[in-house]
């Protein structure tokens, strides 16, 4: 053992600086079939020190054979300091045998050859898209009979007392994540001139409101705003006529509790207060919805945070196999919508990525330099679904993220993939994505091996969807 350390110390004198040392890896030899290379203190005493470039994953010694697995981003010199068999007969890297030299002190040198990969990724501008309206709730005659009545006269939330006749806190009704929708029904007296809404959805959330199908406006959101106040001017209302207020709002998730004793994680999400001018609050009766089923969520594969209350999500149309054939043909989210509202776009395409490589794929959305009203970026939000998994939310007027990495296993690198994008325009002029593309990252020749697909249960008709 002393001799092994002397060899190691002698070789380490070749390091000229700290940065040179960063090119070396120290991995324990496997101690047993269960723990592999990871947990044996005794094995660590004889761990080889290996210069192997980008990433070294495992080292194994079997008789006079030394087997390495790792990743390459370029042709890389290999240097093994100590731990190699005294008379090495075979050296492999990712199963491929390498020519090598072994010095009198036992240091092994070789070269691992990086091989270029040939592949292409689909052009999302030409794959062919389908689109459908994802906000039918503002259309005349929409049936909300299956929505949850917001009729609790108390709240289970002890952090903030109610300032409304009934609770409009989403979690009181089992909706804890994703987009939320409210519908408030009232009969006009003719004196109503404005509607005040105080909403809370967490940092950078947004909210939009309609009276029947008339767009009233939005809380556009910014990074520091956990809640928002809007006072909307109403058109002249006809006395005795029924009207419906529809509010779509973003739930960015519950707050983290940074300060002991503040219970910030219990801050509610939803409508915290409202006023219809000239009328008591009780003149409005409310319903709400979020993800279909609430706490009894439908997608047991992907979990309770994967979908919210958008119409598309409630129908399960973000899942592979959705019935899109009857939807309108589209050039995709870059086509956009002409007014405030929500559209959903979907496409299906194949990937045929080379085996033996780790090539990350990301969805890229361009930050537009188009400025609305000469003062700010236009406000819209997009959610990304890959094979049914929600894997990103882009908020154009807040940002800054515009590149959304999706790992292999969520992508099917050797078959069909279903991509969905929801586009929510928060301004009267509508919105469109300025660019949407699939971007490949660094091409890494890898010894990791095949990647299993995450469970990809597909669409089935949800008979209780509304």
C-alpha positions in Angstrom: 0.0 0.0 0.0 2.9 2.3 0.8 4.4 1.6 -2.6 1.1 2.6 -4.3 1.0 5.9 -2.5 4.7 6.6 -3.4 3.8 6.0 -7.1 0.8 8.4 -6.8 2.8 11.1 -5.0 5.6 10.8 -7.6 3.2 11.2 -10.5 1.4 14.1 -8.8 4.6 16.1 -8.9 3.9 16.5 -12.7 1.0 18.8 -11.9 2.1 22.3 -12.7 -0.9 24.1 -11.3 -4.4 23.6 -9.8 -6.1 23.7 -13.2 -4.0 20.7 -14.3 -5.3 18.8 -11.4 -8.9 19.5 -12.4 -8.4 17.2 -15.4 -7.9 14.1 -13.2 -10.6 11.9 -11.8 -10.5 9.7 -8.6 -13.0 6.9 -8.6 -13.2 4.0 -6.1 -12.9 0.5 -7.5 -16.1 -1.5 -7.2 -16.3 -3.2 -3.8 -19.4 -5.4 -4.5 -22.1 -5.8 -7.0 -24.6 -3.7 -5.1 -22.6 -0.6 -4.1 -20.4 -0.6 -7.2 -17.8 2.2 -7.3 -19.4 4.3 -4.7 -19.1 3.3 -1.0 -16.1 1.3 -0.1 -13.6 3.0 2.1 -11.1 0.2 1.6 -11.5 0.4 -2.2 -10.9 4.2 -2.0 -7.4 3.6 -0.7 -6.4 2.0 -4.0 -8.5 4.3 -6.2 -6.7 5.0 -9.5 -6.2 8.6 -10.5 -7.1 9.0 -14.1 -6.8 11.9 -16.5 -9.7 11.4 -18.8 -11.1 14.7 -19.9 -14.7 15.6 -19.9 -16.2 12.9 -17.6 -15.1 9.6 -16.1 -17.9 7.4 -14.8 -16.4 4.1 -13.7 -13.1 2.3 -13.3 -12.8 -1.5 -13.0 -9.8 -3.8 -12.7 -10.3 -7.4 -13.7 -7.1 -9.4 -13.7 -4.8 -7.6 -16.0 -7.6 -5.6 -17.7 -8.4 -2.0 -16.8 -11.9 -0.9 -18.0 -13.0 2.7 -18.0 -16.3 4.3 -18.9 -16.9 8.0 -19.4 -17.9 10.8 -21.7 -15.9 12.6 -24.4 -16.4 16.0 -26.0 -13.1 15.7 -28.0 -10.3 13.2 -28.6 -8.7 13.0 -25.2 -5.4 11.8 -23.8 -5.8 9.1 -21.0 -3.4 8.9 -18.2 -3.8 6.4 -15.3 -1.7 7.1 -12.2 -1.6 4.1 -9.9 -4.3 1.5 -9.4 -3.7 -0.2 -12.7 -2.5 -3.8 -12.8 1.4 -3.9 -12.6 1.4 -5.7 -16.0 -1.5 -4.3 -17.8 -2.6 -6.4 -20.8 -5.8 -4.6 -21.9 -7.2 -1.1 -21.6 -10.8 -0.3 -22.7 -12.8 2.9 -22.8 -16.6 2.4 -23.1 -15.9 -1.1 -24.1 -13.6 -0.2 -27.0 -10.0 -1.5 -26.7 -7.3 1.2 -26.7 -3.6 1.0 -27.5 -1.6 2.1 -24.5 1.9 2.4 -23.0 2.8 1.6 -19.4 5.9 3.2 -17.8 8.3 1.5 -15.4 6.4 3.2 -12.5 3.1 1.8 -13.7 1.7 5.0 -15.2 -0.6 4.1 -18.2 -1.0 6.5 -21.2 -3.4 6.2 -24.2 -5.8 8.2 -26.3 -9.6 7.9 -26.5 -10.8 8.9 -29.9 -13.9 11.1 -30.2 -16.1 10.3 -33.2 -18.4 12.9 -34.7 -22.1 12.1 -34.7 -24.4 12.6 -37.7 -27.9 13.8 -36.8 -30.6 16.4 -37.5 -33.4 17.8 -35.4 -36.9 18.7 -36.8 -37.6 22.3 -37.9 -40.5 23.3 -35.7 -41.6 25.9 -38.3 -42.3 23.1 -40.8 -43.5 20.1 -38.8 -47.2 20.9 -39.2 -49.3 22.1 -36.2 -52.8 21.8 -35.1 -54.6 24.4 -32.9 -57.7 24.8 -30.8 -59.3 27.4 -28.5 -58.4 26.8 -24.9 -60.6 29.4 -23.4 -64.2 28.5 -24.4 -65.3 29.7 -21.0 -65.8 33.2 -22.3 -68.2 32.1 -25.1 -71.9 32.6 -24.8 -73.7 29.5 -23.6 -70.7 27.9 -21.9 -71.9 25.4 -19.3 -70.1 25.7 -16.0 -72.6 23.4 -14.1 -69.8 20.9 -13.2 -67.5 23.6 -11.8 -67.0 23.8 -8.0 -69.3 26.2 -6.2 -67.3 28.7 -4.2 -69.7 28.6 -1.3 -67.5 28.1 1.8 -68.3 30.9 4.3 -65.0 30.2 6.1 -61.4 29.4 5.0 -59.1 26.6 6.2 -56.3 29.1 5.7 -55.3 30.7 9.0 -52.8 33.2 7.6 -55.3 35.6 5.9 -58.8 36.3 7.0 -61.6 36.4 4.4 -62.6 39.7 3.0 -65.3 38.2 0.7 -68.7 36.6 1.6 -67.4 33.2 0.6 -63.8 31.9 0.2 -62.2 32.3 -3.2 -58.9 30.7 -2.0 -58.2 27.9 -4.5 -56.7 25.5 -2.0 -59.9 25.6 0.1 -61.5 23.7 -2.8 -58.6 21.4 -3.6 -56.9 23.3 -6.4 -53.3 23.7 -5.4 -51.3 24.1 -8.7 -51.5 25.4 -12.2 -53.9 27.9 -13.8 -57.1 28.8 -12.1 -60.4 29.9 -13.5 -63.3 31.8 -11.8 -66.7 32.6 -13.1 -68.9 35.1 -11.2 -72.5 35.4 -12.1 -74.7 38.5 -11.3 -77.8 40.3 -12.5 -77.1 43.9 -13.4 -78.9 46.9 -11.9 -77.5 49.1 -14.6 -75.5 51.2 -12.1 -72.3 49.1 -12.3 -69.5 51.1 -13.8 -66.3 49.3 -12.6 -65.0 46.0 -11.2 -62.1 45.8 -8.7 -60.1 42.6 -8.4 -57.4 41.8 -5.9 -55.6 38.6 -7.0 -52.7 36.6 -5.7 -50.8 34.0 -7.6 -47.1 34.3 -6.5 -44.1 35.9 -8.0 -44.6 37.0 -11.6 -48.1 35.7 -11.9 -50.6 37.1 -14.3 -54.4 37.4 -14.5 -57.0 38.3 -17.2 -60.7 39.2 -16.8 -63.7 39.2 -19.2 -67.3 40.3 -18.8 -69.2 37.8 -20.8 -67.0 37.7 -24.0 -65.7 41.3 -23.6 -62.1 41.6 -22.5 -61.7 43.9 -19.5 -57.9 43.8 -19.1 -55.1 42.0 -17.3 -52.7 42.0 -14.4 -49.6 41.6 -16.5 -47.3 40.6 -13.6 -43.7 41.4 -12.8 -41.0 39.5 -10.8 -41.5 41.1 -7.4 -45.3 41.2 -7.4 -46.9 38.4 -5.4 -50.4 39.9 -5.8 -52.1 42.5 -8.1 -54.8 45.1 -8.1 -56.9 46.0 -11.1 -59.9 48.3 -11.5 -61.7 47.6 -14.8 -64.1 50.0 -16.4 -67.3 48.2 -17.4 -69.5 48.9 -20.5 -73.0 50.0 -19.9 -75.0 47.1 -18.5 -78.6 46.3 -19.2 -80.7 46.3 -16.0 -82.1 42.8 -15.2 -79.7 41.1 -17.6 -77.4 38.3 -16.4 -73.6 38.8 -16.7 -70.7 36.5 -16.1 -67.2 37.7 -15.0 -64.5 35.2 -16.0 -61.1 35.4 -14.4 -58.1 33.4 -15.6 -55.1 33.5 -13.3 -51.7 32.0 -13.0 -50.8 30.0 -9.9 -47.0 30.1 -9.7 -46.9 27.7 -6.8 -46.9 28.3 -3.0 -44.3 30.6 -1.4 -41.2 29.3 0.3 -41.1 30.0 4.0 -38.0 32.1 4.3 -38.6 33.5 7.8 -39.4 31.2 10.8 -42.8 31.7 12.2 -44.3 33.7 9.3 -46.0 30.8 7.6 -45.5 32.4 4.2 -46.0 29.0 2.5 -49.6 29.3 3.5 -50.3 32.5 1.5 -53.4 31.7 -0.4 -53.8 31.7 -4.2 -56.9 33.1 -5.9 -59.2 36.1 -5.7 -58.6 37.8 -2.3 -61.0 40.6 -2.7 -63.4 42.2 -5.3 -65.9 45.0 -5.6 -68.6 45.6 -8.2 -69.3 49.3 -8.0 -72.7 50.2 -6.6 -73.4 46.6 -5.5 -72.8 44.5 -2.4 -70.2 41.7 -2.8 -73.0 39.2 -2.2 -74.6 40.2 -5.6 -72.0 37.9 -7.3 -72.1 34.1 -6.9 -68.8 32.4 -7.8 -67.6 29.1 -9.2 -64.1 28.0 -9.8 -62.0 25.3 -11.3 -58.4 24.2 -11.5 -56.9 20.9 -12.6 -59.6 18.3 -13.3 -60.4 16.4 -10.1 -58.4 18.7 -7.9 -56.7 16.6 -5.2 -58.1 13.5 -7.0 -56.0 14.4 -10.0 -56.3 12.4 -13.2 -52.7 11.8 -14.4 -51.2 9.5 -11.8 -48.2 9.0 -14.1 -46.9 12.6 -14.2 -48.2 13.7 -10.8 -50.3 16.5 -9.3 -48.2 19.5 -10.4 -48.2 18.6 -14.1 -51.5 20.1 -15.2 -53.7 23.0 -14.2 -57.1 24.4 -15.1 -56.8 25.4 -18.7 -59.5 23.8 -20.8 -57.0 21.9 -22.8 -55.4 20.5 -19.7 -58.8 19.5 -18.2 -59.6 17.6 -21.4 -56.1 15.9 -21.3 -55.3 17.2 -24.8 -51.7 17.9 -23.7 -51.1 14.1 -23.6 -49.9 12.1 -26.5 -52.6 10.6 -28.6 -55.0 13.6 -28.1 -57.8 13.7 -30.8 -56.3 16.6 -32.8 -57.4 15.6 -36.3 -60.5 17.8 -36.2 -58.5 20.9 -35.0 -57.5 23.6 -37.3 -54.3 23.4 -39.3 -51.7 26.0 -38.2 -48.2 27.1 -38.6 -47.8 26.9 -34.8 -47.5 29.4 -31.9 -45.5 31.7 -34.2 -48.8 32.3 -36.0 -50.4 33.4 -32.7 -53.8 34.8 -31.8 -55.3 38.2 -32.7 -56.8 39.1 -29.3 -56.6 38.3 -25.6 -57.3 34.6 -24.9 -55.6 31.2 -24.9 -54.8 28.9 -27.8 -53.3 25.5 -27.7 -51.0 24.2 -30.4 -49.8 20.6 -30.9 -47.5 18.7 -33.3 -46.1 15.2 -33.6 -42.6 14.4 -35.0 -40.0 11.7 -34.9 -36.5 11.8 -33.5 -33.7 9.6 -34.7 -30.7 10.5 -32.5 -27.5 8.5 -32.7 -26.9 5.9 -30.0 -23.8 6.2 -27.8 -24.1 9.9 -27.4 -25.6 12.3 -24.9 -27.1 15.2 -26.9 -29.3 17.5 -24.9 -32.3 19.0 -26.7 -34.0 22.2 -25.7 -37.0 24.2 -26.7 -35.9 27.8 -27.6 -38.3 30.7 -27.6 -36.9 34.0 -28.8 -37.2 37.1 -26.7 -38.9 39.6 -28.9 -37.7 43.2 -29.1 -41.2 44.3 -30.1 -42.4 46.8 -27.6 -46.0 47.5 -26.9 -47.0 51.2 -26.5 -43.4 52.1 -26.8 -42.7 51.4 -23.1 -42.7 47.7 -22.4 -42.7 44.2 -23.9 -46.0 42.7 -25.0 -47.4 40.4 -22.3 -48.0 36.7 -23.0 -47.3 33.4 -21.3 -46.6 30.0 -22.9 -46.5 26.5 -21.3 -44.5 23.7 -22.9 -45.6 20.0 -22.8 -43.4 17.3 -24.1 -45.0 13.9 -24.4 -47.5 15.0 -21.8 -45.0 16.4 -19.3 -45.1 20.1 -18.5 -41.5 21.2 -18.9 -41.5 24.9 -19.0 -43.3 28.2 -18.6 -42.3 31.2 -20.6 -43.4 34.7 -19.5 -42.4 37.1 -22.2 -42.9 40.4 -20.3 -41.0 39.1 -17.3 -38.4 36.5 -18.4 -35.5 36.0 -18.5 -35.5 32.2 -19.3 -36.0 31.5 -23.0 -34.3 28.1 -23.3 -36.0 25.1 -21.8 -33.9 21.9 -21.6 -35.8 18.6 -21.8 -33.9 15.4 -21.1 -33.8 12.2 -23.0 -36.4 9.9 -21.5 -39.0 12.7 -21.6 -38.0 13.1 -25.3 -38.2 9.8 -27.1 -34.9 9.9 -29.0 -35.8 6.9 -31.2 -39.4 7.4 -32.1 -42.5 9.6 -32.0 -42.8 12.7 -29.8 -45.9 14.9 -29.0 -45.2 18.6 -28.4 -47.9 21.0 -27.0 -47.7 24.7 -26.4 -50.3 26.8 -24.7 -50.3 30.5 -25.6 -52.1 33.0 -23.3 -52.3 36.6 -24.6 -52.8 39.0 -21.8 -53.4 42.1 -24.0 -56.2 43.0 -26.4 -53.9 42.9 -29.4 -53.1 39.2 -28.9 -49.7 37.6 -29.1 -47.5 35.2 -31.0 -44.1 33.6 -30.3 -41.5 35.3 -32.5 -39.5 32.1 -32.8 -39.8 28.5 -31.7 -37.1 26.0 -32.4 -35.5 22.8 -31.2 -31.9 23.3 -30.3 -29.2 20.6 -29.8 -26.6 21.2 -27.1 -23.0 19.8 -26.9 -22.6 16.5 -28.6 -21.1 14.2 -26.0 -19.9 10.7 -26.8 -21.1 8.8 -23.8 -20.6 5.6 -21.9 -23.8 6.0 -19.9 -25.8 3.5 -22.0 -29.4 3.4 -23.1 -31.9 5.8 -21.4 -35.2 4.3 -20.5 -38.3 6.3 -21.4 -40.3 7.9 -18.6 -43.8 6.4 -18.4 -45.8 8.0 -21.2 -49.4 7.1 -20.6 -51.4 8.6 -23.5 -54.7 10.4 -23.8 -57.9 8.7 -22.9 -61.3 10.4 -23.0 -62.1 12.0 -19.7 -65.8 11.4 -19.4 -66.1 13.8 -16.5 -64.2 16.6 -18.2 -65.9 20.0 -18.6 
